[in-house]
């Protein structure tokens, strides 16, 4: 059964009547009165002149530029990326309307039931982790002294700690199966449970809607490299690290306002930058940025700015990120790249030089096209014919990645040809990974 058919027409009509579309949309974007309607710049595409209109009397919105349109349910699905059922249930709670129960459970109901159990396990674990920070002297000193986090930042990011484990306490109210499925615990050979993230400082991971979906842990023991410094929850039904970005939920308001997201490498980078006044920063889950993560960002922003460490690993991460941007960007999107001075990451940089210097660094980052051309000119001696050919093949591989931005592809091709001194038309060496 499809999602829309799970609710009667009468119920959906009653729900639409109870929710004021102007009030709903104005909580997400700024609307201005214009005659009998309200207008704004469309949140679904880039524009300078408002073409997005909301009609209170009709209960509908419409963009005359990109033709996005719909009602209150459509808005929750398009702007907040809710499923149909989630949108209906969210609005029903807001309106104080009871959602009708189905006589027979569906596959979707079963999935939602499993996910609810996993969220419960995570929520209860977080409660104990947060209480555990005050009881764990090593973790408390590391957060407050070594990293200089204040109480407001600790509370905002819900940072916690776990010593030997909370599994025995959680087993009193959560089944072993749910604790394992949620990624909170694992089973020893003797059958007992242990915390996956024991002896670590804990960062909760929330999705873009704010639901708790997993954790990241920073090791606190003196293990001399025996254990990984950072560890995420394992992937579960509700947590796919390649889909999520740390800090995105907290950054959403700033991203919509400024239309630029700043991608950094680490959890503490995001946390410390936020404490210093930079609310636009997000980070992948300890891995290279993925196309899925970029697509999620580009639904909200026009520009993604990457700021990486200036070491070899940082340069490699920047090139990897550039390759992913080429895959997903459109002509309405852009990306910039900045590498930090040697010995610095965003955390240490903003502490030493201050937030204004950080903002100047971000504002002065190299545009994607300049970054790519510079990468080639630094790598190859373009006064040598053989190196020109190698650079041309590398440039052609870059161009082959671009599928959704034809104008940018042509502009980049011209820039590459000018720098290399060869035409790239017809040059092919496959698409590089």
Buried (B, 14 or more C-beta within 10 A) or exposed (E): EEBEEBBEEEBBEEBBEBBEBBEBBBEBBEBEEEEEBBBBBBBBBBBEEBBBBBBBEEBBBBBEBBEBBBBBBBBBBBBBBBEBBBBBBBBBEBBEBEBEEEEEEEEBBEEBEBBEBBBBBBBBBBBBBBEBBEEBEBBBEBBBEEBEBEEEBBEBBBBBBBBEBBBEEBBEEBEBEBBBBBBBBEEEEEEEBEBBBBBBBBBBBBBBBEBBBBBBBBBBEEEEEEEEEBBBBBBBBBBBBBBBBBBBBBBBEBBBEBEBBBBBBBBBBBBBBBBBEBBBBBBBBBEBBBBBBBBBBBBBBBBBBBBBBBBEEBBEBBBBBBBBBBBBBBBBBBBBBBBBEEEBBBBBBBBEBEEEEBBEBBEEBBEBBEBBBEBBBEEBEBEEEEBBBBBBBBBBBBBBBBEBBEEBBEEBBEBBBEBBEBEBEEBEBEBEE
